[in-house]
């Protein structure tokens, strides 16, 4: 898991670099998350805690 303060900015940057994602961003519970695939197919969760 990678925790970020600006998940939308990170997602856009990775999409411009042709990164592969599994599904769309989910919003619920403690924050927002999306699953990213690394070049070997391993899954990494990008997560942003809810802002107050």
C-alpha distance matrix in Angstrom:
0.0 3.8 6.4 9.7 13.2 14.4 12.2 15.6 16.6 13.5 14.0 17.7 17.4 15.4 17.9 20.7 19.5 19.7 16.0 15.7 13.9 14.3 16.1 16.2 14.3 14.5 15.9 16.5 16.0 14.1 13.0 12.3 9.6 10.0 9.1 9.8 11.7 12.2 16.0 16.1 14.8 11.5 8.9 5.6 4.6 5.9 7.0 10.3 12.3 15.8 18.4 21.5
3.8 0.0 3.8 6.5 10.2 11.3 9.7 13.2 13.6 10.6 11.9 15.3 14.7 13.3 16.2 18.6 17.6 18.5 15.1 15.6 14.1 15.3 16.9 16.4 14.2 15.0 16.0 17.1 16.9 14.5 12.8 11.8 9.7 10.3 10.2 10.1 12.5 12.6 16.3 17.2 16.2 13.4 11.0 7.2 6.2 5.0 6.1 8.7 11.2 14.8 16.7 20.0
6.4 3.8 0.0 3.8 7.0 9.0 8.3 12.1 12.7 10.5 12.3 15.6 15.3 14.8 17.6 19.9 19.5 20.6 17.4 18.0 16.2 17.3 18.2 16.9 14.0 14.4 14.5 15.3 14.9 12.0 10.3 10.1 9.2 11.0 12.1 12.7 15.6 16.1 19.7 20.9 19.7 17.0 14.2 10.5 8.3 6.0 4.8 5.8 7.8 11.5 13.1 16.4
9.7 6.5 3.8 0.0 3.8 5.5 5.8 9.5 9.5 8.0 10.5 13.2 13.0 13.4 16.1 18.0 18.1 19.6 17.0 18.1 16.4 18.1 18.6 16.8 13.7 14.7 14.5 15.9 16.1 13.2 10.8 10.1 9.9 11.6 13.3 13.6 16.8 17.2 20.7 22.4 21.3 19.0 16.4 12.7 10.5 7.2 6.1 5.3 8.0 10.9 11.7 15.1
13.2 10.2 7.0 3.8 0.0 3.8 6.2 9.1 9.2 9.2 11.8 13.9 14.1 15.3 17.6 19.2 19.9 21.6 19.4 20.6 18.8 20.5 20.4 18.0 14.6 15.4 14.3 15.8 16.1 13.1 10.5 10.3 11.4 13.6 16.0 16.6 20.0 20.6 24.0 25.9 24.7 22.6 19.8 16.2 13.7 10.2 8.3 5.6 7.3 9.2 8.9 12.2
14.4 11.3 9.0 5.5 3.8 0.0 3.8 5.6 5.5 6.5 8.8 10.4 11.0 12.6 14.5 16.0 17.2 18.9 17.1 18.4 16.7 18.8 18.5 15.8 12.7 14.3 13.6 15.9 17.1 14.7 11.5 10.1 10.9 12.3 15.0 15.2 18.7 19.6 22.7 25.0 23.8 22.2 19.3 16.0 13.7 9.9 9.0 6.8 9.5 10.7 10.3 13.9
12.2 9.7 8.3 5.8 6.2 3.8 0.0 3.8 5.5 5.1 6.1 8.6 9.9 10.5 12.1 14.3 15.4 16.4 14.2 15.1 13.1 15.0 14.7 12.2 9.3 11.2 11.4 14.0 15.6 13.7 10.2 7.8 7.7 8.6 11.3 11.8 15.4 16.7 19.9 22.1 20.5 19.1 16.1 13.0 10.6 6.9 6.7 5.8 9.4 10.9 11.8 15.6
15.6 13.2 12.1 9.5 9.1 5.6 3.8 0.0 3.8 5.4 5.1 6.3 8.6 10.0 10.5 12.4 14.4 15.3 13.9 14.8 13.1 15.2 14.4 11.5 9.1 11.7 12.0 15.2 17.5 16.2 12.4 9.6 9.8 9.9 12.8 13.0 16.5 18.0 20.8 23.4 21.7 20.9 18.0 15.4 13.3 9.9 10.1 9.1 12.3 12.9 13.3 16.9
16.6 13.6 12.7 9.5 9.2 5.5 5.5 3.8 0.0 3.8 5.5 5.3 6.2 8.7 10.0 10.9 12.7 14.5 13.6 15.5 14.5 17.3 17.2 14.6 12.6 15.3 15.7 18.8 20.7 19.0 15.4 12.8 12.7 12.5 14.8 14.1 17.2 18.0 20.5 23.4 22.3 21.6 19.1 16.4 14.9 11.3 12.0 11.1 14.4 15.3 15.2 18.7
13.5 10.6 10.5 8.0 9.2 6.5 5.1 5.4 3.8 0.0 3.8 5.5 5.1 6.2 8.6 10.0 10.8 12.6 10.9 12.9 12.2 15.1 15.7 13.8 12.0 14.8 15.8 18.7 20.4 18.5 15.1 12.5 11.4 10.7 12.2 11.0 13.9 14.4 17.1 19.8 18.9 18.0 15.8 13.0 11.9 8.6 10.2 10.4 14.1 15.9 16.4 20.1
14.0 11.9 12.3 10.5 11.8 8.8 6.1 5.1 5.5 3.8 0.0 3.8 5.5 5.1 6.1 8.6 9.9 10.5 8.8 10.1 9.1 12.0 12.3 10.5 9.4 12.7 14.4 17.6 19.8 18.6 15.1 11.8 10.2 8.5 10.1 9.0 12.1 13.4 15.9 18.7 17.2 16.8 14.4 12.3 11.2 8.5 10.6 11.4 15.1 16.6 17.6 21.4
17.7 15.3 15.6 13.2 13.9 10.4 8.6 6.3 5.3 5.5 3.8 0.0 3.8 5.4 5.0 6.2 8.7 9.8 9.6 11.5 11.3 14.5 14.6 12.6 11.9 15.5 16.9 20.4 22.8 21.7 18.1 14.8 13.7 12.0 13.5 12.1 14.6 15.7 17.5 20.7 19.6 19.7 17.6 15.8 15.0 12.3 14.1 14.4 18.0 19.0 19.5 23.1
17.4 14.7 15.3 13.0 14.1 11.0 9.9 8.6 6.2 5.1 5.5 3.8 0.0 3.8 5.5 5.3 6.6 9.1 8.9 11.9 12.5 16.1 16.9 15.4 14.7 18.2 19.6 22.9 24.9 23.4 19.9 16.9 15.4 13.8 14.6 12.4 14.4 14.5 16.1 19.5 19.0 19.0 17.5 15.5 15.4 12.7 15.0 15.5 19.1 20.7 21.1 24.7
15.4 13.3 14.8 13.4 15.3 12.6 10.5 10.0 8.7 6.2 5.1 5.4 3.8 0.0 3.8 5.4 5.0 6.5 5.3 8.3 9.3 13.0 14.5 13.7 13.6 17.1 19.2 22.3 24.3 23.0 19.7 16.5 14.2 11.9 11.8 9.1 10.7 10.9 12.5 15.8 15.2 15.5 14.2 12.6 13.1 11.1 14.1 15.5 19.3 21.3 22.2 26.0
17.9 16.2 17.6 16.1 17.6 14.5 12.1 10.5 10.0 8.6 6.1 5.0 5.5 3.8 0.0 3.8 5.2 4.9 5.2 7.4 8.5 12.2 13.1 12.3 13.0 16.8 19.1 22.6 25.0 24.2 20.7 17.2 15.1 12.3 12.5 10.1 11.6 12.5 13.6 17.0 15.9 16.8 15.5 14.5 14.8 13.1 16.0 17.3 21.1 22.5 23.6 27.3
20.7 18.6 19.9 18.0 19.2 16.0 14.3 12.4 10.9 10.0 8.6 6.2 5.3 5.4 3.8 0.0 3.8 5.4 7.5 10.5 12.2 15.9 16.8 16.0 16.5 20.3 22.3 25.8 28.2 27.3 23.7 20.3 18.5 16.0 16.1 13.5 14.5 14.7 15.2 18.9 18.5 19.6 18.6 17.6 18.1 16.2 18.9 19.9 23.6 25.0 25.6 29.2
19.5 17.6 19.5 18.1 19.9 17.2 15.4 14.4 12.7 10.8 9.9 8.7 6.6 5.0 5.2 3.8 0.0 3.9 5.6 9.3 11.8 15.6 17.4 17.2 17.8 21.4 23.8 27.0 29.1 28.0 24.6 21.4 19.0 16.3 15.6 12.4 12.6 12.0 12.0 15.8 15.9 17.2 16.8 16.0 17.3 15.8 19.0 20.5 24.3 26.2 27.1 30.8
19.7 18.5 20.6 19.6 21.6 18.9 16.4 15.3 14.5 12.6 10.5 9.8 9.1 6.5 4.9 5.4 3.9 0.0 3.8 6.5 9.5 13.1 14.9 15.3 16.7 20.3 23.1 26.4 28.6 28.0 24.7 21.2 18.6 15.3 14.3 11.1 10.9 11.0 10.7 14.3 13.9 15.7 15.4 15.4 16.8 16.0 19.3 21.2 25.0 26.8 28.1 31.9
16.0 15.1 17.4 17.0 19.4 17.1 14.2 13.9 13.6 10.9 8.8 9.6 8.9 5.3 5.2 7.5 5.6 3.8 0.0 3.8 6.6 10.3 12.6 13.2 14.3 17.7 20.6 23.6 25.6 24.9 21.8 18.5 15.5 12.2 10.8 7.4 7.3 7.7 8.5 11.8 11.0 12.3 11.7 11.6 13.1 12.6 16.1 18.4 22.2 24.3 25.9 29.6
15.7 15.6 18.0 18.1 20.6 18.4 15.1 14.8 15.5 12.9 10.1 11.5 11.9 8.3 7.4 10.5 9.3 6.5 3.8 0.0 3.8 6.9 9.6 11.0 12.9 16.0 19.3 22.2 24.2 24.0 21.2 17.7 14.5 10.8 8.8 6.0 5.5 7.6 8.6 11.1 9.2 10.8 9.9 10.7 12.1 12.5 16.0 18.6 22.2 24.1 26.2 29.9
13.9 14.1 16.2 16.4 18.8 16.7 13.1 13.1 14.5 12.2 9.1 11.3 12.5 9.3 8.5 12.2 11.8 9.5 6.6 3.8 0.0 3.8 6.2 7.6 9.3 12.3 15.7 18.5 20.6 20.7 17.9 14.4 11.1 7.4 5.7 4.4 5.8 9.1 11.2 13.0 10.3 10.9 8.8 9.3 9.7 10.2 13.3 16.0 19.3 21.1 23.4 27.1
14.3 15.3 17.3 18.1 20.5 18.8 15.0 15.2 17.3 15.1 12.0 14.5 16.1 13.0 12.2 15.9 15.6 13.1 10.3 6.9 3.8 0.0 3.8 6.8 9.1 11.1 14.8 17.2 19.3 19.9 17.5 14.3 11.0 7.4 5.3 6.2 7.2 10.9 13.2 13.9 10.5 10.9 8.4 9.8 9.8 11.3 13.8 16.7 19.6 21.2 24.0 27.4
16.1 16.9 18.2 18.6 20.4 18.5 14.7 14.4 17.2 15.7 12.3 14.6 16.9 14.5 13.1 16.8 17.4 14.9 12.6 9.6 6.2 3.8 0.0 3.8 6.9 8.7 12.4 15.0 17.6 18.8 16.3 12.9 10.3 7.2 7.1 9.0 10.8 14.5 16.8 17.7 14.3 14.6 11.7 12.5 11.5 12.3 14.1 16.4 19.0 19.9 22.7 25.9
16.2 16.4 16.9 16.8 18.0 15.8 12.2 11.5 14.6 13.8 10.5 12.6 15.4 13.7 12.3 16.0 17.2 15.3 13.2 11.0 7.6 6.8 3.8 0.0 3.8 6.4 9.7 12.9 15.9 16.9 14.0 10.4 8.6 6.2 8.0 10.0 12.7 16.2 18.7 20.1 17.0 16.9 13.8 13.6 11.7 11.5 12.6 14.2 16.7 17.2 19.7 22.9
14.3 14.2 14.0 13.7 14.6 12.7 9.3 9.1 12.6 12.0 9.4 11.9 14.7 13.6 13.0 16.5 17.8 16.7 14.3 12.9 9.3 9.1 6.9 3.8 0.0 3.8 6.6 10.0 12.9 13.5 10.4 6.7 5.5 4.6 7.9 10.3 13.7 16.9 19.9 21.3 18.4 17.6 14.1 13.0 10.3 9.3 9.5 10.6 13.0 13.4 15.9 19.2
14.5 15.0 14.4 14.7 15.4 14.3 11.2 11.7 15.3 14.8 12.7 15.5 18.2 17.1 16.8 20.3 21.4 20.3 17.7 16.0 12.3 11.1 8.7 6.4 3.8 0.0 3.8 6.6 9.6 10.8 8.4 5.5 5.3 6.3 9.4 12.6 16.0 19.1 22.4 23.4 20.3 19.0 15.3 14.2 11.0 10.5 9.6 10.5 11.9 11.9 14.9 17.8
15.9 16.0 14.5 14.5 14.3 13.6 11.4 12.0 15.7 15.8 14.4 16.9 19.6 19.2 19.1 22.3 23.8 23.1 20.6 19.3 15.7 14.8 12.4 9.7 6.6 3.8 0.0 3.8 7.2 8.5 6.1 4.4 6.7 9.1 12.5 15.7 19.2 22.1 25.5 26.6 23.6 22.1 18.3 16.7 13.1 12.1 10.0 9.6 10.0 9.0 11.9 14.5
16.5 17.1 15.3 15.9 15.8 15.9 14.0 15.2 18.8 18.7 17.6 20.4 22.9 22.3 22.6 25.8 27.0 26.4 23.6 22.2 18.5 17.2 15.0 12.9 10.0 6.6 3.8 0.0 3.8 6.2 5.6 6.3 8.7 11.6 14.6 18.0 21.4 24.2 27.8 28.4 25.4 23.5 19.7 18.1 14.4 13.9 11.2 10.7 9.8 8.6 12.0 13.8
16.0 16.9 14.9 16.1 16.1 17.1 15.6 17.5 20.7 20.4 19.8 22.8 24.9 24.3 25.0 28.2 29.1 28.6 25.6 24.2 20.6 19.3 17.6 15.9 12.9 9.6 7.2 3.8 0.0 3.8 5.7 8.1 10.2 13.5 16.0 19.5 22.7 25.3 29.0 29.3 26.5 24.1 20.4 18.6 14.9 14.6 11.5 11.1 9.1 8.4 11.9 13.3
14.1 14.5 12.0 13.2 13.1 14.7 13.7 16.2 19.0 18.5 18.6 21.7 23.4 23.0 24.2 27.3 28.0 28.0 24.9 24.0 20.7 19.9 18.8 16.9 13.5 10.8 8.5 6.2 3.8 0.0 3.8 7.3 9.6 13.3 15.9 18.9 22.2 24.3 28.1 28.6 26.2 23.5 19.9 17.5 13.8 13.0 9.5 8.4 5.8 5.9 9.5 11.1
13.0 12.8 10.3 10.8 10.5 11.5 10.2 12.4 15.4 15.1 15.1 18.1 19.9 19.7 20.7 23.7 24.6 24.7 21.8 21.2 17.9 17.5 16.3 14.0 10.4 8.4 6.1 5.6 5.7 3.8 0.0 3.8 6.8 10.6 13.6 16.4 20.0 22.1 25.9 26.8 24.4 22.1 18.4 15.8 12.1 10.5 7.1 5.6 4.2 4.4 8.1 10.7
12.3 11.8 10.1 10.1 10.3 10.1 7.8 9.6 12.8 12.5 11.8 14.8 16.9 16.5 17.2 20.3 21.4 21.2 18.5 17.7 14.4 14.3 12.9 10.4 6.7 5.5 4.4 6.3 8.1 7.3 3.8 0.0 3.8 7.2 10.7 13.4 17.1 19.5 23.1 24.3 21.7 19.8 16.1 13.8 10.1 8.3 5.8 5.2 6.5 7.0 10.0 13.3
9.6 9.7 9.2 9.9 11.4 10.9 7.7 9.8 12.7 11.4 10.2 13.7 15.4 14.2 15.1 18.5 19.0 18.6 15.5 14.5 11.1 11.0 10.3 8.6 5.5 5.3 6.7 8.7 10.2 9.6 6.8 3.8 0.0 3.8 6.9 9.8 13.4 15.9 19.5 20.5 17.9 16.1 12.4 10.2 6.6 5.4 4.4 6.4 8.8 10.4 13.4 16.7
10.0 10.3 11.0 11.6 13.6 12.3 8.6 9.9 12.5 10.7 8.5 12.0 13.8 11.9 12.3 16.0 16.3 15.3 12.2 10.8 7.4 7.4 7.2 6.2 4.6 6.3 9.1 11.6 13.5 13.3 10.6 7.2 3.8 0.0 3.8 6.5 10.1 13.0 16.4 17.6 14.8 13.5 10.0 8.4 5.8 5.4 6.9 9.4 12.3 14.0 16.7 20.2
9.1 10.2 12.1 13.3 16.0 15.0 11.3 12.8 14.8 12.2 10.1 13.5 14.6 11.8 12.5 16.1 15.6 14.3 10.8 8.8 5.7 5.3 7.1 8.0 7.9 9.4 12.5 14.6 16.0 15.9 13.6 10.7 6.9 3.8 0.0 3.8 6.8 9.9 13.3 14.0 11.2 9.8 6.3 5.7 4.6 6.3 8.9 12.2 15.1 17.2 20.1 23.6
9.8 10.1 12.7 13.6 16.6 15.2 11.8 13.0 14.1 11.0 9.0 12.1 12.4 9.1 10.1 13.5 12.4 11.1 7.4 6.0 4.4 6.2 9.0 10.0 10.3 12.6 15.7 18.0 19.5 18.9 16.4 13.4 9.8 6.5 3.8 0.0 3.8 6.5 9.9 11.3 8.9 8.2 5.6 5.1 6.1 7.1 10.6 13.8 17.2 19.6 22.0 25.6
11.7 12.5 15.6 16.8 20.0 18.7 15.4 16.5 17.2 13.9 12.1 14.6 14.4 10.7 11.6 14.5 12.6 10.9 7.3 5.5 5.8 7.2 10.8 12.7 13.7 16.0 19.2 21.4 22.7 22.2 20.0 17.1 13.4 10.1 6.8 3.8 0.0 3.8 6.6 7.6 5.2 5.5 4.7 6.2 8.8 10.5 14.1 17.4 20.7 23.3 25.7 29.4
12.2 12.6 16.1 17.2 20.6 19.6 16.7 18.0 18.0 14.4 13.4 15.7 14.5 10.9 12.5 14.7 12.0 11.0 7.7 7.6 9.1 10.9 14.5 16.2 16.9 19.1 22.1 24.2 25.3 24.3 22.1 19.5 15.9 13.0 9.9 6.5 3.8 0.0 3.8 5.5 5.3 5.4 6.5 7.2 10.6 11.9 15.7 18.9 22.2 25.1 27.3 31.0
16.0 16.3 19.7 20.7 24.0 22.7 19.9 20.8 20.5 17.1 15.9 17.5 16.1 12.5 13.6 15.2 12.0 10.7 8.5 8.6 11.2 13.2 16.8 18.7 19.9 22.4 25.5 27.8 29.0 28.1 25.9 23.1 19.5 16.4 13.3 9.9 6.6 3.8 0.0 3.8 5.5 7.4 9.7 11.0 14.4 15.7 19.4 22.6 26.0 28.8 30.9 34.6
16.1 17.2 20.9 22.4 25.9 25.0 22.1 23.4 23.4 19.8 18.7 20.7 19.5 15.8 17.0 18.9 15.8 14.3 11.8 11.1 13.0 13.9 17.7 20.1 21.3 23.4 26.6 28.4 29.3 28.6 26.8 24.3 20.5 17.6 14.0 11.3 7.6 5.5 3.8 0.0 3.8 5.6 9.0 11.2 14.8 16.9 20.5 24.0 27.1 30.0 32.4 36.0
14.8 16.2 19.7 21.3 24.7 23.8 20.5 21.7 22.3 18.9 17.2 19.6 19.0 15.2 15.9 18.5 15.9 13.9 11.0 9.2 10.3 10.5 14.3 17.0 18.4 20.3 23.6 25.4 26.5 26.2 24.4 21.7 17.9 14.8 11.2 8.9 5.2 5.3 5.5 3.8 0.0 3.8 6.4 9.4 12.7 15.1 18.6 22.1 25.1 27.9 30.5 34.1
11.5 13.4 17.0 19.0 22.6 22.2 19.1 20.9 21.6 18.0 16.8 19.7 19.0 15.5 16.8 19.6 17.2 15.7 12.3 10.8 10.9 10.9 14.6 16.9 17.6 19.0 22.1 23.5 24.1 23.5 22.1 19.8 16.1 13.5 9.8 8.2 5.5 5.4 7.4 5.6 3.8 0.0 3.8 6.6 10.1 12.9 16.1 19.8 22.6 25.6 28.3 31.8
8.9 11.0 14.2 16.4 19.8 19.3 16.1 18.0 19.1 15.8 14.4 17.6 17.5 14.2 15.5 18.6 16.8 15.4 11.7 9.9 8.8 8.4 11.7 13.8 14.1 15.3 18.3 19.7 20.4 19.9 18.4 16.1 12.4 10.0 6.3 5.6 4.7 6.5 9.7 9.0 6.4 3.8 0.0 3.8 6.6 9.7 12.8 16.5 19.2 22.0 24.8 28.3
5.6 7.2 10.5 12.7 16.2 16.0 13.0 15.4 16.4 13.0 12.3 15.8 15.5 12.6 14.5 17.6 16.0 15.4 11.6 10.7 9.3 9.8 12.5 13.6 13.0 14.2 16.7 18.1 18.6 17.5 15.8 13.8 10.2 8.4 5.7 5.1 6.2 7.2 11.0 11.2 9.4 6.6 3.8 0.0 3.8 6.5 9.6 13.2 16.0 19.1 21.7 25.2
4.6 6.2 8.3 10.5 13.7 13.7 10.6 13.3 14.9 11.9 11.2 15.0 15.4 13.1 14.8 18.1 17.3 16.8 13.1 12.1 9.7 9.8 11.5 11.7 10.3 11.0 13.1 14.4 14.9 13.8 12.1 10.1 6.6 5.8 4.6 6.1 8.8 10.6 14.4 14.8 12.7 10.1 6.6 3.8 0.0 3.8 6.2 9.9 12.5 15.5 18.3 21.7
5.9 5.0 6.0 7.2 10.2 9.9 6.9 9.9 11.3 8.6 8.5 12.3 12.7 11.1 13.1 16.2 15.8 16.0 12.6 12.5 10.2 11.3 12.3 11.5 9.3 10.5 12.1 13.9 14.6 13.0 10.5 8.3 5.4 5.4 6.3 7.1 10.5 11.9 15.7 16.9 15.1 12.9 9.7 6.5 3.8 0.0 3.8 7.1 10.3 13.2 15.5 19.1
7.0 6.1 4.8 6.1 8.3 9.0 6.7 10.1 12.0 10.2 10.6 14.1 15.0 14.1 16.0 18.9 19.0 19.3 16.1 16.0 13.3 13.8 14.1 12.6 9.5 9.6 10.0 11.2 11.5 9.5 7.1 5.8 4.4 6.9 8.9 10.6 14.1 15.7 19.4 20.5 18.6 16.1 12.8 9.6 6.2 3.8 0.0 3.8 6.6 9.6 12.2 15.6
10.3 8.7 5.8 5.3 5.6 6.8 5.8 9.1 11.1 10.4 11.4 14.4 15.5 15.5 17.3 19.9 20.5 21.2 18.4 18.6 16.0 16.7 16.4 14.2 10.6 10.5 9.6 10.7 11.1 8.4 5.6 5.2 6.4 9.4 12.2 13.8 17.4 18.9 22.6 24.0 22.1 19.8 16.5 13.2 9.9 7.1 3.8 0.0 3.8 6.5 8.5 12.1
12.3 11.2 7.8 8.0 7.3 9.5 9.4 12.3 14.4 14.1 15.1 18.0 19.1 19.3 21.1 23.6 24.3 25.0 22.2 22.2 19.3 19.6 19.0 16.7 13.0 11.9 10.0 9.8 9.1 5.8 4.2 6.5 8.8 12.3 15.1 17.2 20.7 22.2 26.0 27.1 25.1 22.6 19.2 16.0 12.5 10.3 6.6 3.8 0.0 3.8 6.3 9.3
15.8 14.8 11.5 10.9 9.2 10.7 10.9 12.9 15.3 15.9 16.6 19.0 20.7 21.3 22.5 25.0 26.2 26.8 24.3 24.1 21.1 21.2 19.9 17.2 13.4 11.9 9.0 8.6 8.4 5.9 4.4 7.0 10.4 14.0 17.2 19.6 23.3 25.1 28.8 30.0 27.9 25.6 22.0 19.1 15.5 13.2 9.6 6.5 3.8 0.0 3.8 6.5
18.4 16.7 13.1 11.7 8.9 10.3 11.8 13.3 15.2 16.4 17.6 19.5 21.1 22.2 23.6 25.6 27.1 28.1 25.9 26.2 23.4 24.0 22.7 19.7 15.9 14.9 11.9 12.0 11.9 9.5 8.1 10.0 13.4 16.7 20.1 22.0 25.7 27.3 30.9 32.4 30.5 28.3 24.8 21.7 18.3 15.5 12.2 8.5 6.3 3.8 0.0 3.8
21.5 20.0 16.4 15.1 12.2 13.9 15.6 16.9 18.7 20.1 21.4 23.1 24.7 26.0 27.3 29.2 30.8 31.9 29.6 29.9 27.1 27.4 25.9 22.9 19.2 17.8 14.5 13.8 13.3 11.1 10.7 13.3 16.7 20.2 23.6 25.6 29.4 31.0 34.6 36.0 34.1 31.8 28.3 25.2 21.7 19.1 15.6 12.1 9.3 6.5 3.8 0.0
